[in-house]
Amino acid sequence: MGKFNLAVILLLFTCLSVAAELKNDPKYTDPNYEDPDYYTPAPYKMTKVDKVNITIASERDDYDPQEDCKGFAITPKLAIFYFNHARPVSESDRMHRYVFSSCSAKGTVKFANGDEARWIIQRGGMAFVGMSQGKFKDKTIYLHCDRCIDWSNWLRAAKK
């Protein structure tokens, strides 16, 4: 019982400490605060893809229970096409301009400049790229590929 009480006390102190830090952060104290990065894409310069790995070629989440993900599967060639045509977008655009999809694929990529990342590409052309090496290490970059919005067009364009 003593260990449990100690754990509860430590948990309460941790919560109070975090709350005190947030209370002093202007993001949480100023009702008019706007994150300056919210409207600005990451200044990431896309380079040639050296290597792409697919860890999950196709999966479905519960974002849209009606969405049919049959036929959606990312191959290395499709992923390379995606990265060759994608561009960074802001978090605001990711949230309000582009369509979310329940159909996605996951993998890793290594770029010619040495940057490495884990990625999730959605069928609608949106991607989340978690950088693990390079200048943007530990940052998430949002990408969008205008040529990848329509899955059938994406398939045709990647075959050329």
Backbone hydrogen bonds in HBPLUS format (Angstrom, degrees):
<---DONOR---> <-ACCEPTOR-->    atom                        ^
c    i                          cat <-CA-CA->   ^        H-A-AA   ^      H-
h    n   atom  resd res      DA  || num        DHA   H-A  angle D-A-AA Bond
n    s   type  num  typ     dist DA aas  dist angle  dist       angle   num
A0005-ASN N   A0001-MET O   3.08 MM   4  6.39 163.0  2.11 153.9 157.5     1
A0006-LEU N   A0002-GLY O   3.03 MM   4  6.22 158.2  2.08 146.2 152.4     2
A0007-ALA N   A0003-LYS O   2.90 MM   4  6.11 156.5  1.96 147.4 153.8     3
A0008-VAL N   A0004-PHE O   2.96 MM   4  6.26 155.9  2.02 151.5 157.8     4
A0009-ILE N   A0005-ASN O   2.98 MM   4  6.19 161.9  2.01 149.5 154.3     5
A0010-LEU N   A0006-LEU O   2.91 MM   4  6.14 164.3  1.93 153.4 157.5     6
A0011-LEU N   A0007-ALA O   2.92 MM   4  6.06 154.3  1.98 144.7 152.2     7
A0012-LEU N   A0008-VAL O   2.95 MM   4  6.21 155.7  2.01 149.8 155.8     8
A0013-PHE N   A0009-ILE O   3.04 MM   4  6.34 159.8  2.08 152.3 157.2     9
A0014-THR N   A0010-LEU O   2.98 MM   4  6.18 156.3  2.04 147.7 154.3    10
A0015-CYS N   A0011-LEU O   2.96 MM   4  6.21 161.8  2.00 151.1 155.6    11
A0016-LEU N   A0012-LEU O   2.95 MM   4  6.16 162.6  1.98 151.0 155.8    12
A0017-SER N   A0013-PHE O   2.91 MM   4  6.04 153.0  1.99 144.9 152.5    13
A0018-VAL N   A0014-THR O   2.96 MM   4  6.21 162.7  1.99 154.3 158.0    14
A0019-ALA N   A0015-CYS O   2.91 MM   4  6.07 162.2  1.94 150.0 155.5    15
A0020-ALA N   A0016-LEU O   2.93 MM   4  6.09 152.5  2.00 144.1 151.2    16
A0021-GLU N   A0017-SER O   3.05 MM   4  6.34 154.2  2.12 145.7 152.5    17
A0022-LEU N   A0018-VAL O   2.96 MM   4  6.25 164.2  1.98 156.1 159.7    18
A0023-LYS N   A0019-ALA O   2.89 MM   4  6.01 152.5  1.96 145.7 153.7    19
A0024-ASN N   A0020-ALA O   3.30 MM   4  6.51 139.5  2.47 140.4 148.5    20
A0024-ASN N   A0021-GLU O   3.21 MM   3  5.42 134.1  2.43 100.3 111.6    21
A0025-ASP N   A0022-LEU O   3.06 MM   3  5.03 154.4  2.13 102.6 110.7    22
A0028-TYR N   A0025-ASP O   2.91 MM   3  5.65 148.4  2.01 122.0 129.8    23
A0029-THR N   A0025-ASP O   3.13 MM   4  6.34 137.3  2.32 144.3 155.7    24
A0030-ASP N   A0026-PRO O   3.08 MM   4  5.49 159.7  2.12 137.7 140.1    25
A0033-TYR N   A0030-ASP O   3.06 MM   3  5.30 166.6  2.08 117.1 118.2    26
A0038-TYR N   A0035-ASP O   3.08 MM   3  5.39 157.0  2.14 112.1 119.3    27
A0040-THR N   A0037-ASP O   3.35 MM   3  5.09 154.5  2.42  96.8 104.2    28
A0092-SER N   A0038-TYR O   2.87 MM  54  5.59 150.6  1.96 170.6 160.8    29
A0044-TYR N   A0042-ALA O   2.71 MM   2  5.37 141.9  1.85  96.3  90.2    30
A0112-ALA N   A0048-LYS O   2.70 MM  64  5.31 154.3  1.76 163.0 163.6    31
A0050-ASP N   A0110-LYS O   2.74 MM  60  5.51 151.8  1.82 144.8 153.9    32
A0051-LYS N   A0110-LYS O   3.14 MM  59  5.13 160.0  2.18 139.7 142.4    33
A0110-LYS N   A0051-LYS O   2.78 MM  59  5.13 153.5  1.85 157.4 159.3    34
A0053-ASN N   A0108-THR O   2.88 MM  55  5.15 167.9  1.89 147.3 149.9    35
A0108-THR N   A0053-ASN O   2.96 MM  55  5.15 148.2  2.06 131.6 141.3    36
A0055-THR N   A0106-LYS O   2.86 MM  51  5.59 154.0  1.93 129.0 136.5    37
A0056-ILE N   A0106-LYS O   3.12 MM  50  4.98 170.5  2.13 131.0 130.0    38
A0106-LYS N   A0056-ILE O   2.83 MM  50  4.98 158.4  1.87 140.6 148.1    39
A0074-ILE N   A0057-ALA O   2.90 MM  17  4.96 162.2  1.93 140.4 138.2    40
A0059-GLU N   A0104-SER O   2.82 MM  45  5.50 136.5  2.01 158.7 167.6    41
A0104-SER N   A0059-GLU O   3.03 MM  45  5.50 163.3  2.05 152.0 155.8    42
A0061-ASP N   A0102-SER O   2.93 MM  41  4.98 151.4  2.01 132.1 141.2    43
A0067-GLU N   A0064-ASP O   3.03 MM   3  5.54 156.0  2.09 118.5 125.5    44
A0072-PHE N   A0069-CYS O   3.11 MM   3  5.56 163.3  2.14 130.6 133.7    45
A0079-ALA N   A0075-THR O   2.94 MM   4  6.21 157.6  1.99 157.2 163.9    46
A0080-ILE N   A0076-PRO O   2.91 MM   4  6.12 160.3  1.95 150.6 155.7    47
A0081-PHE N   A0077-LYS O   2.98 MM   4  6.18 160.6  2.02 145.2 150.8    48
A0082-TYR N   A0078-LEU O   2.89 MM   4  6.11 157.6  1.94 143.5 150.0    49
A0083-PHE N   A0079-ALA O   2.95 MM   4  6.29 168.4  1.96 158.4 158.3    50
A0084-ASN N   A0080-ILE O   2.92 MM   4  6.09 146.8  2.03 149.4 159.0    51
A0085-HIS N   A0081-PHE O   3.15 MM   4  6.34 126.4  2.46 143.4 156.1    52
A0085-HIS N   A0082-TYR O   3.00 MM   3  5.37 146.2  2.12 108.1 118.3    53
A0086-ALA N   A0082-TYR O   2.84 MM   4  5.81 122.3  2.18 153.3 170.5    54
A0087-ARG N   A0144-HIS O   2.97 MM  57  5.61 149.1  2.07 138.2 144.9    55
A0144-HIS N   A0087-ARG O   2.97 MM  57  5.61 149.6  2.06 146.9 155.0    56
A0089-VAL N   A0142-TYR O   2.85 MM  53  5.59 156.3  1.91 143.6 146.0    57
A0094-ARG N   A0090-SER O   2.98 MM   4  6.24 158.8  2.03 145.7 152.1    58
A0095-MET N   A0091-GLU O   2.94 MM   4  6.14 150.9  2.03 145.9 153.0    59
A0096-HIS N   A0092-SER O   2.86 MM   4  5.96 154.1  1.92 152.4 159.9    60
A0097-ARG N   A0093-ASP O   2.81 MM   4  4.71 154.4  1.87 128.5 135.2    61
A0098-TYR N   A0093-ASP O   3.19 MM   5  6.41 150.6  2.28 165.9 163.9    62
A0123-ARG N   A0103-CYS O   2.97 MM  20  5.59 153.6  2.04 151.1 150.9    63
A0105-ALA N   A0121-ILE O   2.93 MM  16  5.42 143.2  2.06 144.4 156.3    64
A0121-ILE N   A0105-ALA O   2.99 MM  16  5.42 150.0  2.09 143.1 152.2    65
A0107-GLY N   A0119-TRP O   3.13 MM  12  5.44 150.4  2.22 143.5 145.2    66
A0119-TRP N   A0107-GLY O   2.86 MM  12  5.44 164.0  1.88 144.0 146.0    67
A0109-VAL N   A0117-ALA O   2.90 MM   8  5.43 151.3  1.98 151.9 157.3    68
A0117-ALA N   A0109-VAL O   2.97 MM   8  5.43 151.9  2.05 153.7 159.3    69
A0111-PHE N   A0115-ASP O   2.84 MM   4  5.33 168.8  1.86 162.5 166.4    70
A0114-GLY N   A0111-PHE O   2.94 MM   3  5.48 161.0  1.98 120.6 123.9    71
A0132-SER N   A0116-GLU O   2.75 MM  16  5.49 167.7  1.77 141.2 145.3    72
A0133-GLN N   A0116-GLU O   3.23 MM  17  4.95 141.6  2.39 140.5 132.7    73
A0118-ARG N   A0130-GLY O   2.95 MM  12  5.15 159.0  2.00 141.3 143.5    74
A0130-GLY N   A0118-ARG O   2.77 MM  12  5.15 151.8  1.85 158.3 164.3    75
A0120-ILE N   A0128-PHE O   2.93 MM   8  5.23 139.4  2.10 143.6 155.3    76
A0128-PHE N   A0120-ILE O   2.89 MM   8  5.23 152.4  1.97 145.4 154.4    77
A0122-GLN N   A0126-MET O   2.73 MM   4  5.31 177.2  1.73 173.4 172.4    78
A0125-GLY N   A0122-GLN O   3.13 MM   3  5.81 163.9  2.16 125.6 126.6    79
A0145-CYS N   A0125-GLY O   2.94 MM  20  5.04 148.7  2.04 135.9 146.1    80
A0127-ALA N   A0143-LEU O   2.91 MM  16  5.01 144.6  2.03 147.6 143.5    81
A0143-LEU N   A0127-ALA O   3.01 MM  16  5.01 166.2  2.03 135.4 139.7    82
A0129-VAL N   A0141-ILE O   2.90 MM  12  5.09 159.4  1.94 152.0 157.7    83
A0141-ILE N   A0129-VAL O   2.79 MM  12  5.09 164.2  1.81 145.9 149.8    84
A0131-MET N   A0139-LYS O   2.93 MM   8  5.60 157.5  1.98 177.0 169.7    85
A0138-ASP N   A0131-MET O   2.83 MM   7  5.46 151.9  1.91 142.8 142.2    86
A0137-LYS N   A0134-GLY O   3.13 MM   3  5.34 151.9  2.21 120.9 118.6    87
A0139-LYS N   A0136-PHE O   2.96 MM   3  5.50 139.4  2.13 149.8 147.6    88
A0148-CYS N   A0145-CYS O   3.03 MM   3  5.21 158.9  2.08 108.1 114.3    89
A0154-TRP N   A0150-ASP O   2.93 MM   4  6.17 155.1  2.00 154.7 162.9    90
A0155-LEU N   A0151-TRP O   2.97 MM   4  6.23 159.6  2.01 151.9 156.4    91
A0156-ARG N   A0152-SER O   3.06 MM   4  6.30 162.7  2.09 146.1 150.5    92
A0157-ALA N   A0153-ASN O   2.83 MM   4  5.99 167.9  1.85 154.3 157.9    93
A0158-ALA N   A0154-TRP O   2.98 MM   4  6.06 155.9  2.04 149.1 155.2    94
A0159-LYS N   A0156-ARG O   3.19 MM   3  5.34 139.7  2.36  99.9 111.0    95
A0160-LYS N   A0157-ALA O   3.33 MM   3  5.58 145.6  2.46 102.4 111.0    96
